[in-house]
Amino acid sequence: MSETWQLQEGVKMDAATAAEIAKIACALKSLSVYTSLAMESEDAPEDLQTIVDEGLDAMARIFVW
């Protein structure tokens, strides 16, 4: 797992699982940027930002970023 993906204190998982979840976290961060840009041009449904934010909140409970 990359040095930039540190687990939150108290989170226990093996390195392989953490590496796979880090891929999801990276995708969510990318989706968050896309969603922000899409919302500016009003091409995305309003609930998309909520869904992305919930995913980012979940990842923040696992990783320090």
Order of alpha helices (4+ residues) and beta strands (2+ residues): beta-alpha-alpha-beta
